[in-house]
Structures are given as structure tokens and as C-alpha cells.
């Protein structure tokens, strides 16, 4: 009797596998998750996630070193924060009136605010990276040269903006952005009202925050790309192991 029950149970399992092979496959796949991946040989999911986090952390260090210094934004055409679009008519008017120095002062000041804010924001960026849950870690590792940065930006930017904004506000106050803005608009006189007619007043703190984040992510992406392409940039055993695995046959 016991043998017949055992055979019946075995037959039921075989029938289930044959009739629902995709379900069985999913079940087996779930059992295998968290172990060594098949497509990137020798790496665990945890190692891939840790490697991507370390690469992004190096990107933050690189971004802060390049942007969080005097001229980091203003002297770099790649990341320089432009004049807000709503103020460009004022800029053109002032330059035509020979008041370009006032415009230049304001333009430099908004960039200096970003330069001052970036080092203070480094801890915010690094903390966000540590909290990342890269569910698609393997796909990101095998993706384009800036896939991890793009994922980081897509999943973290709103939170980063909220935490970055107060830092920027402190920086704009310290660097005199509001005073420079006031001087510029006063020099334009009644022309300002005409130029800004029908436009929303520019929120300089928000504008600088968005542009500063653009610059930060651009520099983080540059470092990720370097780590992926240049073995010499993989300065830890983990980075060499994770990113080297793609070249050893784990790529697409």
C-alpha cells in the first residue's frame, strides 16, 4: 500500500512537470536565485551589487573632486550652469547696454553656489548608493557603459533633489546669489518687467539644484565608463573581479 502511494505521488510530480514546464522552470529558477549566476561565471548577486555600488561610490568621489572646487562648474563648459531661460532676455538687454559685467557676476555666482554645495552633498549621494537595492544587478552590469549611473539617477533623483535643495539654499545665501540677482535686475530697470512679462519668476535654488545634479550624474557616469573600459581604473579586488568577469566571457 505504501509503495503504491509513493508511486502515485511520483507520477503526480512527473505529470505536473510535463504539463506545466514553464511553472516548474520558474520554481526552479526561484530556488537558484542568490547563488552563483550562470551568465557571469563565478559571481554572486551580492558581489555584483557590491561592485556596482563601489563603482558608483568612486564616481561620487570623482564628481566631488572635479566639481566641488573653485571653478568646478563655471570653468567647465561641459557642466557650466547656464543663465536661466527666463532671464536670458534680461541678459541680452544688459549686454546691449554695456552692462555685461553685471550679467557675468550673476552667472558666476550661481555656478559658485553649486560648487560650494557639491562637497556638502557627497554624504547624501553616498548614503543613497548604500541603500540601493539593485534587483536587476546582473542586467545592469552587462548593460551600457553608464547603466548603473542611469539606474541610480532614475531611482534616486527625486529623493536626492529633496535632500540636496536645503544644501543649495545655504550655498546660494553664502555666495550672494540673491544679491547678485537683485543687482542685475535693478540695472535693467523697467526693461525687466517687459522682458519677464508673462513668465513665471525663476526659482534660483531649484534651478541650481537641478543643474548641479545634472553635473554630478554626468561626472559619476564618466567614472563608471572608465571603470568598465579601463582595467587600471579598477582599484580594488572587488572591482577587478566584478568588471573583469564580463571580459572573461560573462558579457552579452
C-alpha positions as a Python dict, from the first residue, in 0.01 Angstrom:
ca = {
    (1, 'X'): (0, 0, 0),
    (2, 'X'): (282, 243, 95),
    (3, 'X'): (468, 160, -230),
    (4, 'X'): (156, 236, -440),
    (5, 'X'): (112, 571, -266),
    (6, 'X'): (476, 659, -330),
    (7, 'X'): (450, 568, -699),
    (8, 'X'): (129, 769, -733),
    (9, 'X'): (295, 1073, -579),
    (10, 'X'): (595, 1037, -812),
    (11, 'X'): (362, 1010, -1111),
    (12, 'X'): (181, 1324, -999),
    (13, 'X'): (513, 1518, -981),
    (14, 'X'): (615, 1397, -1330),
    (15, 'X'): (275, 1492, -1471),
    (16, 'X'): (294, 1836, -1312),
    (17, 'X'): (639, 1898, -1463),
    (18, 'X'): (526, 1785, -1809),
    (19, 'X'): (203, 1981, -1811),
    (20, 'X'): (339, 2298, -1653),
    (21, 'X'): (702, 2304, -1751),
    (22, 'X'): (718, 2686, -1751),
    (23, 'X'): (582, 2696, -1398),
    (24, 'X'): (829, 2433, -1290),
    (25, 'X'): (1106, 2627, -1456),
    (26, 'X'): (1006, 2939, -1269),
    (27, 'X'): (1002, 2741, -948),
    (28, 'X'): (1349, 2602, -1009),
    (29, 'X'): (1470, 2946, -1106),
    (30, 'X'): (1346, 3085, -778),
    (31, 'X'): (1534, 2812, -592),
    (32, 'X'): (1854, 2913, -766),
    (33, 'X'): (1836, 3285, -700),
    (34, 'X'): (2106, 3428, -478),
    (35, 'X'): (2356, 3161, -583),
    (36, 'X'): (2632, 3195, -839),
    (37, 'X'): (2490, 3333, -1160),
    (38, 'X'): (2508, 3129, -1478),
    (39, 'X'): (2577, 3409, -1725),
    (40, 'X'): (2851, 3587, -1527),
    (41, 'X'): (3055, 3293, -1411),
    (42, 'X'): (3192, 3295, -1060),
    (43, 'X'): (2994, 3596, -933),
    (44, 'X'): (2715, 3600, -681),
    (45, 'X'): (2433, 3851, -692),
    (46, 'X'): (2572, 4006, -374),
    (47, 'X'): (2915, 4055, -533),
    (48, 'X'): (2764, 4222, -840),
    (49, 'X'): (2558, 4461, -628),
    (50, 'X'): (2857, 4544, -408),
    (51, 'X'): (3075, 4601, -713),
    (52, 'X'): (2823, 4836, -873),
    (53, 'X'): (2784, 5029, -550),
    (54, 'X'): (3161, 5065, -520),
    (55, 'X'): (3186, 5188, -878),
    (56, 'X'): (2916, 5448, -815),
    (57, 'X'): (3088, 5550, -492),
    (58, 'X'): (3409, 5609, -684),
    (59, 'X'): (3203, 5812, -929),
    (60, 'X'): (3077, 6033, -648),
    (61, 'X'): (3432, 6088, -519),
    (62, 'X'): (3542, 6178, -872),
    (63, 'X'): (3248, 6414, -923),
    (64, 'X'): (3303, 6593, -594),
    (65, 'X'): (3677, 6631, -659),
    (66, 'X'): (3609, 6784, -1001),
    (67, 'X'): (3301, 6995, -930),
    (68, 'X'): (3327, 7087, -564),
    (69, 'X'): (3608, 7336, -605),
    (70, 'X'): (3656, 7690, -730),
    (71, 'X'): (3569, 7693, -1100),
    (72, 'X'): (3447, 7333, -1093),
    (73, 'X'): (3125, 7432, -1268),
    (74, 'X'): (3194, 7776, -1409),
    (75, 'X'): (3521, 7693, -1582),
    (76, 'X'): (3399, 7362, -1726),
    (77, 'X'): (3184, 7415, -2035),
    (78, 'X'): (3055, 7059, -2006),
    (79, 'X'): (2876, 7127, -1678),
    (80, 'X'): (2862, 7507, -1652),
    (81, 'X'): (2518, 7614, -1534),
    (82, 'X'): (2370, 7844, -1799),
    (83, 'X'): (2169, 8156, -1739),
    (84, 'X'): (1807, 8058, -1658),
    (85, 'X'): (1598, 8073, -1974),
    (86, 'X'): (1354, 8325, -1826),
    (87, 'X'): (1643, 8565, -1757),
    (88, 'X'): (1804, 8542, -2098),
    (89, 'X'): (1609, 8844, -2235),
    (90, 'X'): (1744, 9045, -1941),
    (91, 'X'): (2095, 8920, -2016),
    (92, 'X'): (2072, 9026, -2379),
    (93, 'X'): (1934, 9366, -2286),
    (94, 'X'): (2206, 9434, -2029),
    (95, 'X'): (2483, 9326, -2262),
    (96, 'X'): (2342, 9555, -2531),
    (97, 'X'): (2353, 9838, -2277),
    (98, 'X'): (2715, 9766, -2192),
    (99, 'X'): (2629, 9604, -1858),
    (100, 'X'): (2780, 9266, -1936),
    (101, 'X'): (2991, 9269, -1619),
    (102, 'X'): (2677, 9261, -1404),
    (103, 'X'): (2547, 8962, -1600),
    (104, 'X'): (2884, 8787, -1572),
    (105, 'X'): (2886, 8839, -1196),
    (106, 'X'): (2543, 8683, -1155),
    (107, 'X'): (2626, 8395, -1389),
    (108, 'X'): (2945, 8318, -1199),
    (109, 'X'): (2766, 8337, -866),
    (110, 'X'): (2505, 8072, -945),
    (111, 'X'): (2785, 7839, -1055),
    (112, 'X'): (2986, 7912, -740),
    (113, 'X'): (2679, 7818, -533),
    (114, 'X'): (2674, 7476, -699),
    (115, 'X'): (3048, 7436, -643),
    (116, 'X'): (3002, 7513, -275),
    (117, 'X'): (2705, 7278, -236),
    (118, 'X'): (2859, 6971, -400),
    (119, 'X'): (3101, 6869, -121),
    (120, 'X'): (2824, 6906, 137),
    (121, 'X'): (2603, 6678, -73),
    (122, 'X'): (2859, 6397, -106),
    (123, 'X'): (2733, 6219, 206),
    (124, 'X'): (2375, 6233, 72),
    (125, 'X'): (2481, 6072, -256),
    (126, 'X'): (2691, 5802, -89),
    (127, 'X'): (2413, 5716, 155),
    (128, 'X'): (2166, 5679, -133),
    (129, 'X'): (2406, 5442, -308),
    (130, 'X'): (2440, 5225, 3),
    (131, 'X'): (2061, 5194, 20),
    (132, 'X'): (2023, 5090, -342),
    (133, 'X'): (1860, 4755, -400),
    (134, 'X'): (1977, 4659, -746),
    (135, 'X'): (1724, 4390, -829),
    (136, 'X'): (1848, 4391, -1187),
    (137, 'X'): (2216, 4395, -1091),
    (138, 'X'): (2334, 4141, -1347),
    (139, 'X'): (2150, 4312, -1632),
    (140, 'X'): (2291, 4650, -1526),
    (141, 'X'): (2645, 4509, -1508),
    (142, 'X'): (2613, 4374, -1860),
    (143, 'X'): (2440, 4689, -1986),
    (144, 'X'): (2578, 5007, -2146),
    (145, 'X'): (2883, 5182, -2005),
    (146, 'X'): (2672, 5411, -1784),
    (147, 'X'): (2391, 5169, -1697),
    (148, 'X'): (2449, 5179, -1320),
    (149, 'X'): (2455, 5560, -1313),
    (150, 'X'): (2136, 5576, -1518),
    (151, 'X'): (1968, 5331, -1281),
    (152, 'X'): (2090, 5531, -980),
    (153, 'X'): (1955, 5853, -1125),
    (154, 'X'): (1621, 5703, -1226),
    (155, 'X'): (1556, 5551, -884),
    (156, 'X'): (1710, 5816, -658),
    (157, 'X'): (1685, 6160, -819),
    (158, 'X'): (1362, 6275, -653),
    (159, 'X'): (1489, 6186, -307),
    (160, 'X'): (1830, 6336, -383),
    (161, 'X'): (1670, 6660, -500),
    (162, 'X'): (1472, 6694, -176),
    (163, 'X'): (1784, 6643, 32),
    (164, 'X'): (2011, 6848, -192),
    (165, 'X'): (1787, 7155, -209),
    (166, 'X'): (1846, 7278, 151),
    (167, 'X'): (2222, 7244, 95),
    (168, 'X'): (2196, 7456, -218),
    (169, 'X'): (1989, 7716, -35),
    (170, 'X'): (2265, 7756, 220),
    (171, 'X'): (2521, 7783, -58),
    (172, 'X'): (2324, 8046, -252),
    (173, 'X'): (2293, 8253, 63),
    (174, 'X'): (2663, 8222, 138),
    (175, 'X'): (2775, 8311, -216),
    (176, 'X'): (2536, 8604, -256),
    (177, 'X'): (2322, 8473, -542),
    (178, 'X'): (2017, 8673, -436),
    (179, 'X'): (2217, 8993, -405),
    (180, 'X'): (2376, 8939, -748),
    (181, 'X'): (2033, 8873, -897),
    (182, 'X'): (1897, 9190, -741),
    (183, 'X'): (2185, 9397, -875),
    (184, 'X'): (2135, 9258, -1224),
    (185, 'X'): (1761, 9322, -1235),
    (186, 'X'): (1799, 9670, -1088),
    (187, 'X'): (2047, 9763, -1360),
    (188, 'X'): (1794, 9656, -1622),
    (189, 'X'): (1530, 9880, -1466),
    (190, 'X'): (1183, 9886, -1623),
    (191, 'X'): (1307, 9667, -1908),
    (192, 'X'): (1297, 9372, -1671),
    (193, 'X'): (921, 9391, -1631),
    (194, 'X'): (880, 9386, -2007),
    (195, 'X'): (1125, 9101, -2057),
    (196, 'X'): (968, 8886, -1786),
    (197, 'X'): (609, 8972, -1874),
    (198, 'X'): (400, 8658, -1871),
    (199, 'X'): (685, 8445, -1735),
    (200, 'X'): (700, 8272, -1401),
    (201, 'X'): (956, 8409, -1157),
    (202, 'X'): (1266, 8194, -1161),
    (203, 'X'): (1326, 7980, -852),
    (204, 'X'): (1703, 8007, -839),
    (205, 'X'): (1752, 7750, -564),
    (206, 'X'): (1552, 7487, -752),
    (207, 'X'): (1723, 7574, -1079),
    (208, 'X'): (2072, 7543, -933),
    (209, 'X'): (1980, 7217, -760),
    (210, 'X'): (1861, 7055, -1082),
    (211, 'X'): (2164, 7173, -1278),
    (212, 'X'): (2406, 7071, -1004),
    (213, 'X'): (2258, 6720, -1003),
    (214, 'X'): (2292, 6709, -1382),
    (215, 'X'): (2662, 6785, -1346),
    (216, 'X'): (2710, 6533, -1066),
    (217, 'X'): (2546, 6249, -1258),
    (218, 'X'): (2745, 6337, -1569),
    (219, 'X'): (3072, 6302, -1377),
    (220, 'X'): (2959, 5984, -1199),
    (221, 'X'): (2879, 5835, -1540),
    (222, 'X'): (3225, 5930, -1668),
    (223, 'X'): (3387, 5736, -1386),
    (224, 'X'): (3163, 5432, -1434),
    (225, 'X'): (3252, 5428, -1803),
    (226, 'X'): (3622, 5449, -1719),
    (227, 'X'): (3599, 5158, -1474),
    (228, 'X'): (3420, 4945, -1732),
    (229, 'X'): (3663, 5022, -2015),
    (230, 'X'): (3998, 5060, -1839),
    (231, 'X'): (4124, 4780, -1609),
    (232, 'X'): (4369, 5026, -1450),
    (233, 'X'): (4073, 5219, -1308),
    (234, 'X'): (3956, 4914, -1110),
    (235, 'X'): (4146, 4996, -796),
    (236, 'X'): (4010, 4725, -566),
    (237, 'X'): (3992, 4348, -580),
    (238, 'X'): (3611, 4363, -591),
    (239, 'X'): (3607, 4599, -891),
    (240, 'X'): (3862, 4384, -1074),
    (241, 'X'): (3661, 4070, -1005),
    (242, 'X'): (3318, 4210, -1093),
    (243, 'X'): (3400, 4413, -1402),
    (244, 'X'): (3671, 4174, -1517),
    (245, 'X'): (3416, 3890, -1523),
    (246, 'X'): (3247, 4043, -1828),
    (247, 'X'): (3570, 4032, -2027),
    (248, 'X'): (3629, 3669, -1917),
    (249, 'X'): (3321, 3557, -2101),
    (250, 'X'): (3035, 3690, -1894),
    (251, 'X'): (2931, 3956, -2142),
    (252, 'X'): (2631, 3952, -2372),
}
